[in-house]
Amino acid sequence: MNNPNIPALAVSGSSALLAINAPMLKRTKLAGIRRLGGAAATVAAQVPA
């Protein structure tokens, strides 16, 4: 069971799932979560914590 192809296949499959899920998560609208965009995101990033 020293075949490096199996872990390599698992890693590539994980990367493929990540690439598929990222755009799906961007489109998902969850209740209670606001999405910052445009100028609001820039202002929020400049406010000191």
PDB file of N, CA, C and O in Angstrom:
ATOM      1  N   MET A   1       0.844  -1.192   0.000  1.00  0.00           N
ATOM      2  CA  MET A   1       0.000   0.000   0.000  1.00  0.00           C
ATOM      3  C   MET A   1       0.885   1.248   0.000  1.00  0.00           C
ATOM      4  O   MET A   1       0.583   2.237   0.668  1.00  0.00           O
ATOM      5  N   ASN A   2       1.951   1.187  -0.740  1.00  0.00           N
ATOM      6  CA  ASN A   2       2.887   2.299  -0.821  1.00  0.00           C
ATOM      7  C   ASN A   2       2.738   3.061  -2.134  1.00  0.00           C
ATOM      8  O   ASN A   2       3.709   3.612  -2.653  1.00  0.00           O
ATOM      9  N   ASN A   3       1.530   3.090  -2.662  1.00  0.00           N
ATOM     10  CA  ASN A   3       1.291   3.715  -3.951  1.00  0.00           C
ATOM     11  C   ASN A   3       1.008   5.204  -3.767  1.00  0.00           C
ATOM     12  O   ASN A   3       0.011   5.547  -3.132  1.00  0.00           O
ATOM     13  N   PRO A   4       1.848   6.108  -4.299  1.00  0.00           N
ATOM     14  CA  PRO A   4       1.635   7.547  -4.118  1.00  0.00           C
ATOM     15  C   PRO A   4       0.478   8.088  -4.962  1.00  0.00           C
ATOM     16  O   PRO A   4       0.081   9.240  -4.787  1.00  0.00           O
ATOM     17  N   ASN A   5      -0.062   7.286  -5.862  1.00  0.00           N
ATOM     18  CA  ASN A   5      -1.152   7.759  -6.709  1.00  0.00           C
ATOM     19  C   ASN A   5      -2.445   7.957  -5.917  1.00  0.00           C
ATOM     20  O   ASN A   5      -3.237   8.841  -6.244  1.00  0.00           O
ATOM     21  N   ILE A   6      -2.663   7.159  -4.898  1.00  0.00           N
ATOM     22  CA  ILE A   6      -3.905   7.256  -4.127  1.00  0.00           C
ATOM     23  C   ILE A   6      -3.970   8.579  -3.353  1.00  0.00           C
ATOM     24  O   ILE A   6      -4.978   9.279  -3.453  1.00  0.00           O
ATOM     25  N   PRO A   7      -2.942   8.946  -2.591  1.00  0.00           N
ATOM     26  CA  PRO A   7      -3.003  10.266  -1.922  1.00  0.00           C
ATOM     27  C   PRO A   7      -3.039  11.426  -2.913  1.00  0.00           C
ATOM     28  O   PRO A   7      -3.692  12.437  -2.657  1.00  0.00           O
ATOM     29  N   ALA A   8      -2.351  11.290  -4.028  1.00  0.00           N
ATOM     30  CA  ALA A   8      -2.367  12.351  -5.038  1.00  0.00           C
ATOM     31  C   ALA A   8      -3.765  12.530  -5.610  1.00  0.00           C
ATOM     32  O   ALA A   8      -4.198  13.658  -5.850  1.00  0.00           O
ATOM     33  N   LEU A   9      -4.465  11.444  -5.828  1.00  0.00           N
ATOM     34  CA  LEU A   9      -5.838  11.504  -6.318  1.00  0.00           C
ATOM     35  C   LEU A   9      -6.756  12.150  -5.279  1.00  0.00           C
ATOM     36  O   LEU A   9      -7.647  12.921  -5.634  1.00  0.00           O
ATOM     37  N   ALA A  10      -6.544  11.841  -4.008  1.00  0.00           N
ATOM     38  CA  ALA A  10      -7.346  12.429  -2.942  1.00  0.00           C
ATOM     39  C   ALA A  10      -7.126  13.943  -2.857  1.00  0.00           C
ATOM     40  O   ALA A  10      -8.081  14.696  -2.668  1.00  0.00           O
ATOM     41  N   VAL A  11      -5.899  14.383  -2.993  1.00  0.00           N
ATOM     42  CA  VAL A  11      -5.588  15.813  -2.928  1.00  0.00           C
ATOM     43  C   VAL A  11      -6.187  16.540  -4.125  1.00  0.00           C
ATOM     44  O   VAL A  11      -6.752  17.623  -3.973  1.00  0.00           O
ATOM     45  N   SER A  12      -6.071  15.958  -5.306  1.00  0.00           N
ATOM     46  CA  SER A  12      -6.626  16.615  -6.486  1.00  0.00           C
ATOM     47  C   SER A  12      -8.149  16.646  -6.425  1.00  0.00           C
ATOM     48  O   SER A  12      -8.765  17.615  -6.870  1.00  0.00           O
ATOM     49  N   GLY A  13      -8.760  15.602  -5.884  1.00  0.00           N
ATOM     50  CA  GLY A  13     -10.212  15.605  -5.719  1.00  0.00           C
ATOM     51  C   GLY A  13     -10.657  16.670  -4.738  1.00  0.00           C
ATOM     52  O   GLY A  13     -11.681  17.320  -4.947  1.00  0.00           O
ATOM     53  N   SER A  14      -9.901  16.853  -3.675  1.00  0.00           N
ATOM     54  CA  SER A  14     -10.210  17.885  -2.692  1.00  0.00           C
ATOM     55  C   SER A  14     -10.102  19.274  -3.320  1.00  0.00           C
ATOM     56  O   SER A  14     -10.935  20.143  -3.063  1.00  0.00           O
ATOM     57  N   SER A  15      -9.091  19.476  -4.130  1.00  0.00           N
ATOM     58  CA  SER A  15      -8.925  20.768  -4.802  1.00  0.00           C
ATOM     59  C   SER A  15     -10.065  21.031  -5.772  1.00  0.00           C
ATOM     60  O   SER A  15     -10.536  22.163  -5.883  1.00  0.00           O
ATOM     61  N   ALA A  16     -10.510  20.004  -6.471  1.00  0.00           N
ATOM     62  CA  ALA A  16     -11.623  20.157  -7.410  1.00  0.00           C
ATOM     63  C   ALA A  16     -12.900  20.531  -6.665  1.00  0.00           C
ATOM     64  O   ALA A  16     -13.648  21.399  -7.116  1.00  0.00           O
ATOM     65  N   LEU A  17     -13.157  19.883  -5.529  1.00  0.00           N
ATOM     66  CA  LEU A  17     -14.343  20.221  -4.737  1.00  0.00           C
ATOM     67  C   LEU A  17     -14.277  21.654  -4.230  1.00  0.00           C
ATOM     68  O   LEU A  17     -15.293  22.348  -4.207  1.00  0.00           O
ATOM     69  N   LEU A  18     -13.105  22.102  -3.828  1.00  0.00           N
ATOM     70  CA  LEU A  18     -12.931  23.472  -3.368  1.00  0.00           C
ATOM     71  C   LEU A  18     -13.238  24.456  -4.495  1.00  0.00           C
ATOM     72  O   LEU A  18     -13.909  25.465  -4.278  1.00  0.00           O
ATOM     73  N   ALA A  19     -12.749  24.163  -5.685  1.00  0.00           N
ATOM     74  CA  ALA A  19     -12.978  25.046  -6.831  1.00  0.00           C
ATOM     75  C   ALA A  19     -14.456  25.086  -7.217  1.00  0.00           C
ATOM     76  O   ALA A  19     -14.938  26.108  -7.706  1.00  0.00           O
ATOM     77  N   ILE A  20     -15.168  24.000  -7.006  1.00  0.00           N
ATOM     78  CA  ILE A  20     -16.598  23.962  -7.327  1.00  0.00           C
ATOM     79  C   ILE A  20     -17.406  24.677  -6.243  1.00  0.00           C
ATOM     80  O   ILE A  20     -18.355  25.394  -6.559  1.00  0.00           O
ATOM     81  N   ASN A  21     -17.048  24.495  -4.982  1.00  0.00           N
ATOM     82  CA  ASN A  21     -17.829  25.055  -3.878  1.00  0.00           C
ATOM     83  C   ASN A  21     -17.651  26.563  -3.716  1.00  0.00           C
ATOM     84  O   ASN A  21     -18.580  27.231  -3.260  1.00  0.00           O
ATOM     85  N   ALA A  22     -16.515  27.114  -4.065  1.00  0.00           N
ATOM     86  CA  ALA A  22     -16.270  28.541  -3.855  1.00  0.00           C
ATOM     87  C   ALA A  22     -17.293  29.416  -4.586  1.00  0.00           C
ATOM     88  O   ALA A  22     -17.866  30.306  -3.956  1.00  0.00           O
ATOM     89  N   PRO A  23     -17.549  29.211  -5.869  1.00  0.00           N
ATOM     90  CA  PRO A  23     -18.568  30.045  -6.533  1.00  0.00           C
ATOM     91  C   PRO A  23     -19.976  29.796  -5.982  1.00  0.00           C
ATOM     92  O   PRO A  23     -20.798  30.711  -5.935  1.00  0.00           O
ATOM     93  N   MET A  24     -20.247  28.557  -5.566  1.00  0.00           N
ATOM     94  CA  MET A  24     -21.565  28.262  -5.009  1.00  0.00           C
ATOM     95  C   MET A  24     -21.776  29.017  -3.699  1.00  0.00           C
ATOM     96  O   MET A  24     -22.873  29.511  -3.440  1.00  0.00           O
ATOM     97  N   LEU A  25     -20.739  29.110  -2.876  1.00  0.00           N
ATOM     98  CA  LEU A  25     -20.848  29.837  -1.606  1.00  0.00           C
ATOM     99  C   LEU A  25     -21.019  31.337  -1.828  1.00  0.00           C
ATOM    100  O   LEU A  25     -21.695  32.006  -1.047  1.00  0.00           O
ATOM    101  N   LYS A  26     -20.417  31.865  -2.878  1.00  0.00           N
ATOM    102  CA  LYS A  26     -20.560  33.287  -3.175  1.00  0.00           C
ATOM    103  C   LYS A  26     -22.002  33.627  -3.529  1.00  0.00           C
ATOM    104  O   LYS A  26     -22.481  34.714  -3.207  1.00  0.00           O
ATOM    105  N   ARG A  27     -22.693  32.708  -4.187  1.00  0.00           N
ATOM    106  CA  ARG A  27     -24.076  32.955  -4.594  1.00  0.00           C
ATOM    107  C   ARG A  27     -25.077  32.705  -3.481  1.00  0.00           C
ATOM    108  O   ARG A  27     -26.218  33.155  -3.578  1.00  0.00           O
ATOM    109  N   THR A  28     -24.687  32.000  -2.427  1.00  0.00           N
ATOM    110  CA  THR A  28     -25.610  31.653  -1.358  1.00  0.00           C
ATOM    111  C   THR A  28     -25.919  32.875  -0.505  1.00  0.00           C
ATOM    112  O   THR A  28     -25.018  33.601  -0.086  1.00  0.00           O
ATOM    113  N   LYS A  29     -27.193  33.087  -0.258  1.00  0.00           N
ATOM    114  CA  LYS A  29     -27.612  34.198   0.593  1.00  0.00           C
ATOM    115  C   LYS A  29     -28.095  33.612   1.914  1.00  0.00           C
ATOM    116  O   LYS A  29     -29.081  32.876   1.949  1.00  0.00           O
ATOM    117  N   LEU A  30     -27.404  33.939   2.993  1.00  0.00           N
ATOM    118  CA  LEU A  30     -27.754  33.442   4.313  1.00  0.00           C
ATOM    119  C   LEU A  30     -28.453  34.536   5.103  1.00  0.00           C
ATOM    120  O   LEU A  30     -28.068  35.703   5.033  1.00  0.00           O
ATOM    121  N   ALA A  31     -29.473  34.162   5.848  1.00  0.00           N
ATOM    122  CA  ALA A  31     -30.215  35.127   6.656  1.00  0.00           C
ATOM    123  C   ALA A  31     -29.310  35.707   7.738  1.00  0.00           C
ATOM    124  O   ALA A  31     -28.583  34.968   8.403  1.00  0.00           O
ATOM    125  N   GLY A  32     -29.350  37.014   7.915  1.00  0.00           N
ATOM    126  CA  GLY A  32     -28.589  37.663   8.972  1.00  0.00           C
ATOM    127  C   GLY A  32     -27.159  37.997   8.601  1.00  0.00           C
ATOM    128  O   GLY A  32     -26.421  38.524   9.434  1.00  0.00           O
ATOM    129  N   ILE A  33     -26.746  37.706   7.380  1.00  0.00           N
ATOM    130  CA  ILE A  33     -25.371  38.008   6.972  1.00  0.00           C
ATOM    131  C   ILE A  33     -25.427  39.034   5.850  1.00  0.00           C
ATOM    132  O   ILE A  33     -26.036  38.806   4.805  1.00  0.00           O
ATOM    133  N   ARG A  34     -24.773  40.175   6.090  1.00  0.00           N
ATOM    134  CA  ARG A  34     -24.717  41.211   5.066  1.00  0.00           C
ATOM    135  C   ARG A  34     -23.437  41.046   4.270  1.00  0.00           C
ATOM    136  O   ARG A  34     -22.390  40.706   4.820  1.00  0.00           O
ATOM    137  N   ARG A  35     -23.525  41.285   3.002  1.00  0.00           N
ATOM    138  CA  ARG A  35     -22.356  41.215   2.140  1.00  0.00           C
ATOM    139  C   ARG A  35     -21.876  42.631   1.859  1.00  0.00           C
ATOM    140  O   ARG A  35     -22.627  43.458   1.342  1.00  0.00           O
ATOM    141  N   LEU A  36     -20.626  42.905   2.201  1.00  0.00           N
ATOM    142  CA  LEU A  36     -20.050  44.212   1.917  1.00  0.00           C
ATOM    143  C   LEU A  36     -19.513  44.212   0.497  1.00  0.00           C
ATOM    144  O   LEU A  36     -18.922  43.233   0.040  1.00  0.00           O
ATOM    145  N   GLY A  37     -19.725  45.308  -0.183  1.00  0.00           N
ATOM    146  CA  GLY A  37     -19.218  45.400  -1.540  1.00  0.00           C
ATOM    147  C   GLY A  37     -18.972  46.847  -1.905  1.00  0.00           C
ATOM    148  O   GLY A  37     -19.557  47.755  -1.314  1.00  0.00           O
ATOM    149  N   GLY A  38     -18.122  47.057  -2.863  1.00  0.00           N
ATOM    150  CA  GLY A  38     -17.859  48.397  -3.355  1.00  0.00           C
ATOM    151  C   GLY A  38     -17.200  49.280  -2.318  1.00  0.00           C
ATOM    152  O   GLY A  38     -16.248  48.872  -1.652  1.00  0.00           O
ATOM    153  N   ALA A  39     -17.719  50.510  -2.182  1.00  0.00           N
ATOM    154  CA  ALA A  39     -17.126  51.496  -1.287  1.00  0.00           C
ATOM    155  C   ALA A  39     -17.287  51.093   0.179  1.00  0.00           C
ATOM    156  O   ALA A  39     -16.427  51.401   1.003  1.00  0.00           O
ATOM    157  N   ALA A  40     -18.374  50.411   0.506  1.00  0.00           N
ATOM    158  CA  ALA A  40     -18.599  50.012   1.898  1.00  0.00           C
ATOM    159  C   ALA A  40     -17.496  49.077   2.384  1.00  0.00           C
ATOM    160  O   ALA A  40     -17.056  49.179   3.529  1.00  0.00           O
ATOM    161  N   ALA A  41     -17.050  48.173   1.525  1.00  0.00           N
ATOM    162  CA  ALA A  41     -15.982  47.252   1.911  1.00  0.00           C
ATOM    163  C   ALA A  41     -14.677  48.009   2.128  1.00  0.00           C
ATOM    164  O   ALA A  41     -13.909  47.674   3.029  1.00  0.00           O
ATOM    165  N   THR A  42     -14.426  49.011   1.321  1.00  0.00           N
ATOM    166  CA  THR A  42     -13.199  49.794   1.458  1.00  0.00           C
ATOM    167  C   THR A  42     -13.215  50.576   2.765  1.00  0.00           C
ATOM    168  O   THR A  42     -12.203  50.626   3.465  1.00  0.00           O
ATOM    169  N   VAL A  43     -14.349  51.188   3.104  1.00  0.00           N
ATOM    170  CA  VAL A  43     -14.464  51.962   4.342  1.00  0.00           C
ATOM    171  C   VAL A  43     -14.332  51.028   5.534  1.00  0.00           C
ATOM    172  O   VAL A  43     -13.649  51.358   6.504  1.00  0.00           O
ATOM    173  N   ALA A  44     -14.979  49.858   5.479  1.00  0.00           N
ATOM    174  CA  ALA A  44     -14.916  48.912   6.585  1.00  0.00           C
ATOM    175  C   ALA A  44     -13.482  48.427   6.795  1.00  0.00           C
ATOM    176  O   ALA A  44     -13.069  48.190   7.930  1.00  0.00           O
ATOM    177  N   ALA A  45     -12.733  48.281   5.723  1.00  0.00           N
ATOM    178  CA  ALA A  45     -11.358  47.806   5.843  1.00  0.00           C
ATOM    179  C   ALA A  45     -10.452  48.864   6.452  1.00  0.00           C
ATOM    180  O   ALA A  45      -9.415  48.530   7.024  1.00  0.00           O
ATOM    181  N   GLN A  46     -10.826  50.142   6.339  1.00  0.00           N
ATOM    182  CA  GLN A  46      -9.984  51.212   6.841  1.00  0.00           C
ATOM    183  C   GLN A  46     -10.293  51.587   8.279  1.00  0.00           C
ATOM    184  O   GLN A  46      -9.508  52.304   8.899  1.00  0.00           O
ATOM    185  N   VAL A  47     -11.405  51.129   8.831  1.00  0.00           N
ATOM    186  CA  VAL A  47     -11.787  51.467  10.201  1.00  0.00           C
ATOM    187  C   VAL A  47     -10.896  50.684  11.156  1.00  0.00           C
ATOM    188  O   VAL A  47     -10.833  49.458  11.066  1.00  0.00           O
ATOM    189  N   PRO A  48     -10.197  51.373  12.078  1.00  0.00           N
ATOM    190  CA  PRO A  48      -9.336  50.652  13.029  1.00  0.00           C
ATOM    191  C   PRO A  48     -10.169  49.832  14.010  1.00  0.00           C
ATOM    192  O   PRO A  48     -11.255  50.239  14.424  1.00  0.00           O
ATOM    193  N   ALA A  49      -9.639  48.680  14.365  1.00  0.00           N
ATOM    194  CA  ALA A  49     -10.374  47.789  15.277  1.00  0.00           C
ATOM    195  C   ALA A  49     -10.111  48.135  16.714  1.00  0.00           C
ATOM    196  O   ALA A  49     -10.648  47.488  17.613  1.00  0.00           O
TER     197      ALA A  49
END
